[in-house]
């Protein structure tokens, strides 16, 4: 079963706007990762946040983690057309120390 | 070199064919993965190798046979596939096996089974 569920499933914004994607999960985790996938291509790792961290930044990306609500959000500020992609959160599988479970993904379209 | 390469990029095969997918990395990573991804779905783990030994088989049908000849190479041998096996097959690697290591993905092989 999927550990992470993301919303929205699809998001369309204008270039320059901010994009926020949310990920919810069911069981306790050690860390949570975010990946980006351009259409039909491989995934690119964006950021990893550990369960004892609440917020992390990387360039225009800001990730938050609320373990009490079992949720995380990915904020992309000042979006660009090149940010158009699918974004997946990935969490450790319940009872496993090595398996990642990917969420359902958010398809982001940034209009020029 | 932070690249994972996969060949071929596209593959069309009949249900009676035997083919192989190849994956290579030169980052010194000791964990390598095969994922299957259907359209508009997240990747699903198939196999994991750690130090060239099969660590995880996610109950994948035997028509898929992985092989890790050395620490840089990972193969996926395909035989008697079904049309529903058509998908994007992604290879990934990480420094070691564990959830705290980021995974580096190849561009994938788009497989079509006719």
gemmi code that builds the backbone of each chain (N, CA, C; Angstrom):
import gemmi

chains = {
    "A": [
        ("UNK", (0.848, -1.189, 0.000), (0.000, 0.000, 0.000), (0.880, 1.234, 0.000)),
        ("UNK", (0.360, 2.318, -0.536), (1.143, 3.528, -0.622), (1.302, 4.142, 0.752)),
        ("UNK", (2.509, 4.572, 1.043), (2.772, 5.243, 2.300), (2.453, 6.718, 2.185)),
        ("UNK", (2.802, 7.323, 1.034), (2.602, 8.752, 0.871), (1.514, 9.061, -0.137)),
        ("UNK", (0.663, 9.985, 0.237), (-0.353, 10.473, -0.688), (-0.118, 11.961, -0.870)),
        ("UNK", (-0.200, 12.425, -2.089), (0.096, 13.827, -2.345), (-1.120, 14.566, -2.875)),
        ("UNK", (-1.167, 15.828, -2.559), (-2.170, 16.690, -3.154), (-1.590, 18.062, -3.374)),
        ("UNK", (-2.040, 18.783, -4.379), (-3.031, 18.276, -5.329), (-2.417, 17.263, -6.293)),
        ("UNK", (-3.238, 16.560, -7.028), (-2.729, 15.650, -8.048), (-2.132, 16.437, -9.205)),
        ("UNK", (-2.707, 17.594, -9.496), (-2.201, 18.435, -10.570), (-2.322, 19.893, -10.150)),
        ("UNK", (-1.350, 20.683, -10.604), (-1.290, 22.090, -10.227), (-0.787, 22.883, -11.418)),
        ("UNK", (-1.533, 23.940, -11.770), (-1.136, 24.793, -12.887), (-0.995, 26.218, -12.381)),
        ("UNK", (0.180, 26.801, -12.573), (0.419, 28.157, -12.082), (1.133, 28.968, -13.156)),
        ("UNK", (1.181, 30.266, -12.942), (1.882, 31.175, -13.844), (3.334, 31.281, -13.395)),
        ("UNK", (4.214, 31.452, -14.356), (5.625, 31.655, -14.037), (5.769, 32.807, -13.049)),
        ("UNK", (6.619, 32.620, -12.060), (6.820, 33.651, -11.050), (6.033, 33.408, -9.777)),
        ("UNK", (4.958, 32.641, -9.883), (4.155, 32.318, -8.698), (4.846, 31.215, -7.892)),
        ("UNK", (4.358, 31.060, -6.673), (4.855, 29.976, -5.823), (3.973, 28.742, -5.988)),
        ("UNK", (4.583, 27.572, -5.846), (3.846, 26.307, -5.935), (4.022, 25.541, -4.635)),
        ("UNK", (2.927, 25.074, -4.093), (2.979, 24.287, -2.860), (2.344, 22.924, -3.096)),
        ("UNK", (3.084, 21.889, -2.728), (2.602, 20.525, -2.839), (2.665, 19.881, -1.462)),
        ("UNK", (1.693, 19.033, -1.170), (1.604, 18.414, 0.140), (1.684, 16.901, 0.048)),
        ("UNK", (2.251, 16.328, 1.079), (2.408, 14.875, 1.155), (1.958, 14.419, 2.528)),
        ("UNK", (1.088, 13.435, 2.570), (0.685, 12.860, 3.850), (1.070, 11.402, 3.880)),
        ("UNK", (1.414, 10.923, 5.053), (1.829, 9.531, 5.179), (1.149, 8.918, 6.394)),
        ("UNK", (1.277, 7.592, 6.509), (0.430, 6.901, 7.490), (1.171, 6.466, 8.751)),
        ("UNK", (2.413, 6.024, 8.595), (3.123, 5.503, 9.764), (4.329, 6.368, 10.074)),
        ("UNK", (4.936, 6.141, 11.226), (6.095, 6.949, 11.612), (7.234, 6.710, 10.623)),
        ("UNK", (8.049, 7.735, 10.445), (9.133, 7.666, 9.466), (10.452, 8.088, 10.093)),
        ("UNK", (11.541, 7.721, 9.435), (12.865, 8.199, 9.832), (13.244, 9.453, 9.046)),
        ("UNK", (12.854, 9.476, 7.795), (13.085, 10.656, 6.980), (12.126, 10.656, 5.795)),
        ("UNK", (12.078, 11.770, 5.128), (11.197, 11.931, 3.969), (12.001, 12.625, 2.878)),
        ("UNK", (11.852, 12.157, 1.672), (12.583, 12.737, 0.555), (11.605, 13.259, -0.494)),
        ("UNK", (12.052, 14.242, -1.255), (11.294, 14.747, -2.398), (12.121, 14.548, -3.663)),
        ("UNK", (11.429, 14.095, -4.722), (12.049, 13.873, -6.025), (11.245, 14.587, -7.089)),
        ("UNK", (11.924, 14.961, -8.158), (11.284, 15.552, -9.330), (11.488, 14.631, -10.524)),
        ("UNK", (10.476, 14.535, -11.381), (10.571, 13.735, -12.591), (10.039, 14.532, -13.767)),
        ("UNK", (10.928, 14.821, -14.701), (10.477, 15.424, -15.953), (9.827, 14.330, -16.794)),
        ("UNK", (8.950, 14.728, -17.679), (8.096, 13.791, -18.392), (8.868, 12.624, -18.995)),
        ("UNK", (8.523, 11.419, -18.556), (9.101, 10.221, -19.132), (10.575, 10.016, -18.855)),
        ("UNK", (11.095, 10.712, -17.857), (12.525, 10.619, -17.559), (12.746, 10.047, -16.161)),
        ("UNK", (14.014, 9.965, -15.778), (14.346, 9.490, -14.444), (14.040, 10.525, -13.379)),
        ("UNK", (14.058, 10.090, -12.136), (13.787, 10.988, -11.027), (15.078, 11.661, -10.567)),
        ("UNK", (14.923, 12.876, -10.082), (16.053, 13.637, -9.551), (15.769, 13.949, -8.090)),
        ("UNK", (16.718, 13.611, -7.242), (16.561, 13.877, -5.814), (16.639, 15.376, -5.552)),
        ("UNK", (15.678, 15.887, -4.771), (15.662, 17.315, -4.458), (16.160, 17.590, -3.047)),
        ("UNK", (15.586, 16.896, -2.083), (15.902, 17.233, -0.698), (15.484, 16.085, 0.220)),
        ("UNK", (16.201, 15.911, 1.295), (15.864, 14.921, 2.320), (15.700, 15.661, 3.639)),
        ("UNK", (14.617, 15.356, 4.342), (14.400, 15.964, 5.653), (14.222, 14.839, 6.666)),
        ("UNK", (14.931, 14.947, 7.769), (14.890, 13.901, 8.784), (13.733, 14.142, 9.743)),
        ("UNK", (13.348, 13.109, 10.436), (12.157, 13.195, 11.291), (12.330, 14.192, 12.430)),
        ("UNK", (13.560, 14.513, 12.794), (13.777, 15.486, 13.869), (13.962, 16.912, 13.336)),
        ("UNK", (13.774, 17.093, 12.041), (13.861, 18.418, 11.434), (12.464, 18.911, 11.106)),
        ("UNK", (12.275, 20.209, 11.158), (10.956, 20.768, 10.865), (10.922, 21.494, 9.539)),
        ("UNK", (12.084, 22.013, 9.127), (12.120, 22.785, 7.895), (13.515, 22.685, 7.286)),
        ("UNK", (13.543, 22.703, 5.960), (14.810, 22.645, 5.274), (14.712, 23.442, 3.980)),
        ("UNK", (15.806, 24.106, 3.620), (15.815, 24.931, 2.414), (16.906, 24.450, 1.473)),
        ("UNK", (16.629, 24.603, 0.173), (17.644, 24.357, -0.842), (17.308, 25.228, -2.041)),
        ("UNK", (18.040, 26.322, -2.179), (17.747, 27.244, -3.274), (16.331, 27.782, -3.181)),
        ("UNK", (15.533, 27.569, -4.232), (14.141, 28.044, -4.230), (13.172, 27.049, -3.600)),
        ("UNK", (13.717, 25.980, -3.049), (12.869, 24.947, -2.440), (12.842, 25.106, -0.925)),
        ("UNK", (11.632, 24.913, -0.372), (11.489, 24.897, 1.080), (10.604, 23.711, 1.426)),
        ("UNK", (11.112, 22.857, 2.280), (10.366, 21.675, 2.705), (10.086, 21.783, 4.196)),
        ("UNK", (8.865, 21.465, 4.561), (8.505, 21.397, 5.978), (8.038, 19.988, 6.302)),
        ("UNK", (8.177, 19.628, 7.541), (7.755, 18.314, 8.012), (7.055, 18.477, 9.350)),
        ("UNK", (5.858, 17.945, 9.433), (5.091, 17.959, 10.683), (4.797, 16.511, 11.033)),
        ("UNK", (5.593, 15.947, 11.907), (5.431, 14.533, 12.241), (4.165, 14.280, 13.053)),
        ("UNK", (3.687, 15.289, 13.750), (2.446, 15.097, 14.517), (1.251, 14.946, 13.588)),
        ("UNK", (1.309, 15.613, 12.451), (0.232, 15.504, 11.457), (0.579, 14.519, 10.356)),
        ("UNK", (1.784, 13.949, 10.433), (2.239, 13.021, 9.397), (2.094, 13.657, 8.010)),
        ("UNK", (2.669, 14.827, 7.878), (2.567, 15.511, 6.600), (3.820, 16.330, 6.317)),
        ("UNK", (4.034, 16.579, 5.039), (5.158, 17.390, 4.590), (4.675, 18.259, 3.438)),
        ("UNK", (5.329, 19.384, 3.259), (5.002, 20.225, 2.118), (6.279, 20.646, 1.413)),
        ("UNK", (6.152, 20.809, 0.114), (7.246, 21.301, -0.724), (6.789, 22.612, -1.343)),
        ("UNK", (7.526, 23.662, -1.089), (7.237, 24.977, -1.657), (8.325, 25.321, -2.659)),
        ("UNK", (7.909, 25.653, -3.869), (8.832, 26.159, -4.880), (8.512, 27.639, -5.059)),
        ("UNK", (9.460, 28.483, -4.768), (9.211, 29.920, -4.897), (9.652, 30.421, -6.272)),
        ("UNK", (8.992, 31.495, -6.710), (9.344, 32.136, -7.986), (9.501, 31.095, -9.095)),
        ("UNK", (8.447, 30.353, -9.351), (8.518, 29.218, -10.267), (8.914, 29.644, -11.679)),
        ("UNK", (9.507, 28.692, -12.385), (9.942, 28.891, -13.765), (9.325, 27.805, -14.628)),
        ("UNK", (9.249, 28.051, -15.920), (8.705, 27.040, -16.826), (9.472, 25.726, -16.703)),
        ("UNK", (10.769, 25.812, -16.420), (11.594, 24.611, -16.290), (11.244, 23.780, -15.064)),
        ("UNK", (10.458, 24.340, -14.146), (10.016, 23.570, -12.976), (8.865, 22.620, -13.320)),
        ("UNK", (8.334, 22.733, -14.529), (7.253, 21.837, -14.951), (7.736, 20.387, -14.877)),
        ("UNK", (7.065, 19.591, -14.068), (7.493, 18.211, -13.815), (6.490, 17.574, -12.855)),
        ("UNK", (6.716, 16.309, -12.577), (5.977, 15.638, -11.500), (6.866, 15.590, -10.272)),
        ("UNK", (6.256, 15.805, -9.121), (7.006, 15.832, -7.865), (6.471, 14.728, -6.961)),
        ("UNK", (7.400, 13.926, -6.442), (7.035, 12.800, -5.579), (7.692, 12.935, -4.214)),
        ("UNK", (6.920, 12.653, -3.179), (7.546, 12.458, -1.878), (7.825, 10.963, -1.735)),
        ("UNK", (8.811, 10.643, -0.930), (9.177, 9.244, -0.708), (9.499, 9.054, 0.761)),
        ("UNK", (8.891, 8.072, 1.353), (9.118, 7.806, 2.765), (9.596, 6.377, 2.951)),
        ("UNK", (10.149, 6.124, 4.128), (10.562, 4.757, 4.408), (9.323, 3.911, 4.668)),
        ("UNK", (9.364, 2.689, 4.161), (8.224, 1.794, 4.317), (8.140, 1.317, 5.758)),
        ("UNK", (6.924, 1.150, 6.219), (6.698, 0.682, 7.574), (7.369, -0.668, 7.783)),
        ("UNK", (8.176, -0.781, 8.805), (8.829, -2.044, 9.110), (10.057, -2.331, 8.278)),
        ("UNK", (10.443, -1.394, 7.434), (11.608, -1.612, 6.576), (12.631, -0.520, 6.817)),
        ("UNK", (13.886, -0.889, 6.834), (14.928, 0.113, 7.047), (15.556, 0.558, 5.746)),
        ("UNK", (15.097, -0.001, 4.633), (15.817, 0.295, 3.401), (14.915, 0.572, 2.207)),
        ("UNK", (13.628, 0.393, 2.349), (12.753, 0.533, 1.185), (12.081, 1.892, 1.194)),
        ("UNK", (12.080, 2.548, 0.031), (11.366, 3.800, -0.135), (10.025, 3.537, -0.796)),
        ("UNK", (9.013, 4.198, -0.290), (7.692, 4.150, -0.914), (7.400, 5.534, -1.459)),
        ("UNK", (7.096, 5.612, -2.740), (6.825, 6.897, -3.361), (5.341, 7.226, -3.286)),
        ("UNK", (5.070, 8.494, -3.057), (3.697, 8.965, -3.067), (3.151, 9.014, -4.471)),
        ("UNK", (1.893, 9.378, -4.568), (1.194, 9.349, -5.857), (1.654, 10.462, -6.796)),
        ("UNK", (2.277, 11.489, -6.279), (2.855, 12.535, -7.112), (1.926, 13.693, -7.409)),
        ("UNK", (2.530, 14.855, -7.602), (1.821, 16.059, -8.044), (2.403, 16.478, -9.376)),
        ("UNK", (1.531, 16.633, -10.382), (2.002, 17.101, -11.700), (1.879, 18.615, -11.723)),
        ("UNK", (3.020, 19.266, -11.824), (3.074, 20.733, -11.816), (3.298, 21.246, -13.228)),
        ("UNK", (2.455, 22.187, -13.636), (2.627, 22.875, -14.915), (2.838, 24.351, -14.617)),
        ("UNK", (3.968, 24.882, -15.058), (4.254, 26.303, -14.907), (4.128, 26.952, -16.275)),
        ("UNK", (3.143, 27.818, -16.409), (2.859, 28.461, -17.698), (3.748, 29.684, -17.871)),
        ("UNK", (4.380, 29.822, -19.042), (5.274, 30.977, -19.254), (4.495, 32.291, -19.297)),
    ],
    "B": [
        ("UNK", (31.571, 12.034, -11.764), (30.526, 11.440, -12.588), (29.360, 11.038, -11.699)),
        ("UNK", (28.246, 11.759, -11.810), (27.078, 11.453, -10.980), (25.948, 10.948, -11.840)),
        ("UNK", (26.297, 10.157, -12.833), (25.290, 9.737, -13.793), (25.051, 8.227, -13.729)),
        ("UNK", (23.778, 7.892, -13.867), (23.383, 6.494, -14.052), (22.899, 6.378, -15.496)),
        ("UNK", (23.485, 5.474, -16.231), (23.096, 5.304, -17.625), (22.299, 4.020, -17.792)),
        ("UNK", (21.360, 4.065, -18.729), (20.538, 2.894, -19.020), (20.452, 2.704, -20.531)),
        ("UNK", (20.533, 1.466, -20.930), (20.343, 1.127, -22.335), (19.465, -0.106, -22.443)),
        ("UNK", (18.643, -0.200, -23.486), (18.388, 0.860, -24.467), (17.415, 1.903, -23.906)),
        ("UNK", (17.199, 2.975, -24.643), (16.218, 3.975, -24.213), (14.805, 3.493, -24.475)),
        ("UNK", (14.653, 2.808, -25.584), (13.353, 2.258, -25.962), (13.538, 0.804, -26.364)),
        ("UNK", (12.530, -0.015, -26.078), (12.590, -1.424, -26.449), (11.184, -1.903, -26.748)),
        ("UNK", (11.042, -2.504, -27.916), (9.779, -3.139, -28.278), (10.066, -4.626, -28.437)),
        ("UNK", (9.326, -5.446, -27.743), (9.573, -6.874, -27.827), (8.275, -7.659, -27.847)),
        ("UNK", (8.327, -8.799, -28.495), (7.180, -9.690, -28.514), (7.163, -10.546, -27.261)),
        ("UNK", (6.054, -11.202, -27.049), (5.877, -11.979, -25.829), (6.780, -13.205, -25.769)),
        ("UNK", (7.344, -13.601, -26.909), (8.218, -14.776, -26.890), (9.702, -14.405, -26.906)),
        ("UNK", (9.972, -13.114, -26.964), (11.369, -12.669, -27.035), (12.089, -12.777, -25.701)),
        ("UNK", (13.427, -12.759, -25.803), (14.284, -12.584, -24.629), (15.132, -11.346, -24.873)),
        ("UNK", (15.099, -10.433, -23.925), (15.884, -9.218, -24.037), (16.465, -8.868, -22.665)),
        ("UNK", (17.401, -7.934, -22.681), (17.995, -7.492, -21.419), (18.066, -5.974, -21.369)),
        ("UNK", (17.814, -5.444, -20.181), (18.031, -4.022, -19.909), (19.334, -3.893, -19.133)),
        ("UNK", (20.057, -2.822, -19.429), (21.348, -2.627, -18.778), (21.394, -1.290, -18.050)),
        ("UNK", (22.120, -1.287, -16.964), (22.272, -0.099, -16.136), (23.718, -0.035, -15.664)),
        ("UNK", (24.273, 1.177, -15.651), (25.666, 1.328, -15.243), (25.850, 2.610, -14.445)),
        ("UNK", (26.670, 2.511, -13.407), (27.042, 3.702, -12.632), (28.505, 3.589, -12.218)),
        ("UNK", (29.159, 4.743, -12.144), (30.574, 4.770, -11.765), (30.790, 5.715, -10.595)),
        ("UNK", (29.822, 5.724, -9.692), (29.932, 6.586, -8.524), (30.426, 5.817, -7.304)),
        ("UNK", (30.711, 4.523, -7.492), (31.149, 3.723, -6.358), (30.021, 3.337, -5.431)),
        ("UNK", (28.786, 3.476, -5.926), (27.632, 3.116, -5.110), (27.547, 1.603, -4.943)),
        ("UNK", (27.122, 1.156, -3.762), (27.071, -0.273, -3.505), (25.650, -0.811, -3.441)),
        ("UNK", (24.672, 0.054, -3.650), (23.280, -0.398, -3.720), (22.712, 0.012, -5.076)),
        ("UNK", (22.026, -0.916, -5.730), (21.427, -0.632, -7.026), (20.020, -1.209, -7.063)),
        ("UNK", (19.142, -0.511, -7.778), (17.715, -0.799, -7.716), (17.121, -0.900, -9.118)),
        ("UNK", (16.087, -1.701, -9.251), (15.207, -1.669, -10.418), (13.807, -1.269, -9.951)),
        ("UNK", (13.231, -0.304, -10.682), (11.858, 0.118, -10.445), (11.065, -0.040, -11.740)),
        ("UNK", (9.767, -0.218, -11.573), (8.834, -0.224, -12.692), (7.876, 0.935, -12.489)),
        ("UNK", (7.633, 1.693, -13.569), (6.724, 2.824, -13.453), (5.728, 2.822, -14.605)),
        ("UNK", (4.461, 2.755, -14.261), (3.398, 2.878, -15.248), (3.053, 4.362, -15.380)),
        ("UNK", (2.380, 4.669, -16.487), (2.058, 6.071, -16.783), (1.256, 6.718, -15.652)),
        ("UNK", (1.688, 7.897, -15.257), (1.025, 8.720, -14.236), (0.953, 8.023, -12.877)),
        ("UNK", (1.865, 7.101, -12.630), (1.942, 6.408, -11.347), (3.338, 6.589, -10.775)),
        ("UNK", (3.501, 6.386, -9.480), (4.852, 6.474, -8.906), (5.654, 5.225, -9.230)),
        ("UNK", (6.966, 5.317, -9.110), (7.799, 4.116, -9.321), (7.492, 3.064, -8.255)),
        ("UNK", (7.555, 1.813, -8.667), (7.367, 0.690, -7.743), (8.647, -0.143, -7.724)),
        ("UNK", (9.131, -0.393, -6.536), (10.368, -1.146, -6.388), (10.195, -2.587, -6.850)),
        ("UNK", (11.204, -3.072, -7.602), (11.196, -4.466, -8.039), (12.284, -5.255, -7.318)),
        ("UNK", (13.518, -4.800, -7.473), (14.669, -5.524, -6.923), (15.668, -4.517, -6.335)),
        ("UNK", (16.415, -5.014, -5.337), (17.512, -4.231, -4.772), (18.719, -5.134, -4.623)),
        ("UNK", (19.859, -4.635, -5.069), (21.133, -5.310, -4.849), (21.976, -4.470, -3.900)),
        ("UNK", (22.618, -5.147, -2.964), (23.535, -4.493, -2.060), (24.848, -5.273, -2.082)),
        ("UNK", (25.931, -4.586, -2.398), (27.229, -5.252, -2.541), (27.117, -6.478, -3.443)),
        ("UNK", (26.460, -6.260, -4.573), (26.317, -7.248, -5.653), (25.482, -8.466, -5.263)),
        ("UNK", (24.841, -8.410, -4.132), (23.971, -9.526, -3.721), (22.513, -9.057, -3.708)),
        ("UNK", (21.634, -9.917, -4.182), (20.210, -9.575, -4.194), (19.693, -9.480, -2.761)),
        ("UNK", (19.222, -8.315, -2.392), (18.732, -8.080, -1.036), (17.216, -8.085, -0.961)),
        ("UNK", (16.582, -7.569, -1.987), (15.127, -7.460, -1.977), (14.575, -7.891, -3.328)),
        ("UNK", (13.588, -8.745, -3.281), (12.786, -9.106, -4.453), (11.346, -8.869, -4.043)),
        ("UNK", (10.738, -7.872, -4.655), (9.387, -7.496, -4.255), (8.336, -8.386, -4.916)),
        ("UNK", (8.533, -9.694, -4.779), (7.563, -10.659, -5.331), (7.330, -10.424, -6.818)),
        ("UNK", (8.415, -10.196, -7.521), (8.333, -9.943, -8.965), (8.237, -11.280, -9.707)),
        ("UNK", (7.398, -11.371, -10.735), (7.287, -12.626, -11.497), (8.636, -13.063, -12.055)),
        ("UNK", (8.805, -14.365, -12.199), (10.094, -14.925, -12.614), (10.448, -14.596, -14.062)),
        ("UNK", (9.527, -14.035, -14.824), (9.872, -13.624, -16.179), (10.821, -12.411, -16.166)),
        ("UNK", (10.980, -11.809, -14.994), (11.981, -10.764, -14.789), (13.120, -11.373, -13.963)),
        ("UNK", (14.342, -11.302, -14.477), (15.465, -11.911, -13.794), (16.601, -10.901, -13.678)),
        ("UNK", (16.902, -10.423, -12.474), (17.977, -9.448, -12.325), (19.331, -10.128, -12.213)),
        ("UNK", (20.346, -9.326, -12.514), (21.714, -9.821, -12.414), (22.624, -8.647, -12.119)),
        ("UNK", (23.592, -8.858, -11.228), (24.548, -7.797, -10.906), (25.950, -8.354, -11.108)),
        ("UNK", (26.503, -8.230, -12.307), (27.798, -8.841, -12.627), (28.965, -8.247, -11.832)),
        ("UNK", (28.873, -6.949, -11.551), (29.898, -6.306, -10.721), (29.307, -5.065, -10.080)),
        ("UNK", (30.102, -4.339, -9.345), (29.569, -3.239, -8.545), (29.075, -2.076, -9.387)),
        ("UNK", (29.386, -2.054, -10.680), (28.984, -0.937, -11.530), (27.819, -1.262, -12.455)),
        ("UNK", (27.539, -2.535, -12.614), (26.568, -2.957, -13.617), (25.375, -3.666, -12.995)),
        ("UNK", (24.227, -3.420, -13.591), (23.000, -4.102, -13.178), (22.210, -4.417, -14.439)),
        ("UNK", (21.805, -5.657, -14.561), (21.023, -6.073, -15.712), (19.646, -6.544, -15.273)),
        ("UNK", (18.708, -6.455, -16.192), (17.378, -7.028, -15.975), (17.041, -7.838, -17.213)),
        ("UNK", (17.014, -9.159, -17.050), (16.733, -10.053, -18.155), (15.226, -10.291, -18.237)),
        ("UNK", (14.728, -10.197, -19.464), (13.293, -10.269, -19.697), (12.970, -11.471, -20.580)),
        ("UNK", (11.965, -12.223, -20.217), (11.594, -13.405, -21.000), (10.114, -13.683, -20.846)),
        ("UNK", (9.465, -13.896, -21.996), (8.042, -14.252, -21.990), (7.208, -13.219, -21.256)),
        ("UNK", (7.428, -11.964, -21.592), (6.685, -10.904, -20.925), (5.256, -10.811, -21.453)),
        ("UNK", (4.435, -10.123, -20.694), (3.041, -9.902, -21.037), (2.841, -8.441, -21.433)),
        ("UNK", (1.817, -8.129, -22.192), (1.568, -6.723, -22.570), (1.464, -5.792, -21.354)),
        ("UNK", (0.961, -6.299, -20.241), (0.821, -5.447, -19.051), (2.171, -5.114, -18.409)),
        ("UNK", (3.240, -5.744, -18.905), (4.581, -5.408, -18.416), (5.139, -4.174, -19.107)),
        ("UNK", (4.427, -3.666, -20.086), (4.852, -2.433, -20.753), (4.874, -1.306, -19.732)),
        ("UNK", (6.021, -0.623, -19.661), (6.193, 0.408, -18.635), (7.543, 1.074, -18.834)),
        ("UNK", (7.830, 2.050, -18.001), (9.157, 2.658, -17.924), (9.923, 1.931, -16.820)),
        ("UNK", (11.079, 1.379, -17.154), (11.887, 0.674, -16.168), (13.067, 1.566, -15.791)),
        ("UNK", (13.111, 1.870, -14.519), (14.110, 2.784, -13.994), (15.136, 2.044, -13.155)),
        ("UNK", (16.379, 2.390, -13.364), (17.464, 1.896, -12.542), (17.913, 3.036, -11.633)),
        ("UNK", (18.320, 2.714, -10.438), (18.809, 3.723, -9.508), (19.956, 3.145, -8.701)),
        ("UNK", (20.744, 4.031, -8.121), (21.807, 3.581, -7.239), (21.907, 4.536, -6.063)),
        ("UNK", (22.461, 4.030, -4.978), (22.732, 4.871, -3.821), (24.031, 4.405, -3.177)),
        ("UNK", (24.600, 5.295, -2.380), (25.900, 4.994, -1.781), (25.882, 3.647, -1.063)),
        ("UNK", (24.871, 3.460, -0.272), (24.652, 2.182, 0.409), (23.166, 1.934, 0.497)),
        ("UNK", (22.804, 0.777, 1.006), (21.396, 0.445, 1.183), (20.894, 1.122, 2.453)),
        ("UNK", (19.809, 1.865, 2.321), (19.259, 2.530, 3.495), (18.464, 3.737, 3.061)),
        ("UNK", (17.463, 4.072, 3.861), (16.544, 5.132, 3.455), (17.152, 6.513, 3.562)),
        ("UNK", (18.247, 6.665, 4.277), (18.819, 7.998, 4.436), (19.754, 8.364, 3.292)),
        ("UNK", (19.914, 7.444, 2.341), (20.772, 7.735, 1.194), (19.913, 8.140, 0.003)),
        ("UNK", (20.274, 9.242, -0.627), (19.525, 9.630, -1.812), (19.814, 8.673, -2.949)),
        ("UNK", (18.815, 8.481, -3.771), (18.955, 7.574, -4.896), (19.154, 8.387, -6.176)),
        ("UNK", (20.076, 7.928, -6.999), (20.341, 8.545, -8.289), (19.705, 7.664, -9.356)),
        ("UNK", (18.869, 8.258, -10.158), (18.117, 7.501, -11.153), (18.692, 7.687, -12.559)),
        ("UNK", (18.600, 6.610, -13.332), (18.876, 6.710, -14.742), (17.655, 7.238, -15.482)),
        ("UNK", (17.784, 7.486, -16.783), (16.673, 8.044, -17.568), (15.579, 7.037, -17.882)),
        ("UNK", (15.877, 5.754, -17.670), (14.848, 4.756, -17.880), (14.885, 4.111, -19.253)),
        ("UNK", (14.280, 2.944, -19.330), (14.036, 2.255, -20.600), (12.530, 2.145, -20.770)),
        ("UNK", (12.039, 2.685, -21.881), (10.606, 2.587, -22.183), (10.364, 1.262, -22.891)),
        ("UNK", (9.692, 0.341, -22.222), (9.463, -1.002, -22.745), (8.032, -1.151, -23.229)),
        ("UNK", (7.903, -1.661, -24.432), (6.583, -1.977, -24.995), (6.573, -3.453, -25.361)),
        ("UNK", (5.619, -4.184, -24.825), (5.477, -5.605, -25.102), (4.276, -5.794, -26.025)),
        ("UNK", (4.523, -6.366, -27.175), (3.433, -6.534, -28.155), (2.981, -7.994, -28.233)),
    ],
}
model = gemmi.Model(1)
for chain_id, residues in chains.items():
    chain = gemmi.Chain(chain_id)
    for i, (resn, *xyz) in enumerate(residues, 1):
        res = gemmi.Residue()
        res.name, res.seqid = resn, gemmi.SeqId(i, " ")
        for name, pos in zip(("N", "CA", "C"), xyz):
            atom = gemmi.Atom()
            atom.name, atom.element = name, gemmi.Element(name[0])
            atom.pos, atom.b_iso = gemmi.Position(*pos), 0.0
            res.add_atom(atom)
        chain.add_residue(res)
    model.add_chain(chain)
structure = gemmi.Structure()
structure.add_model(model)
structure.setup_entities()
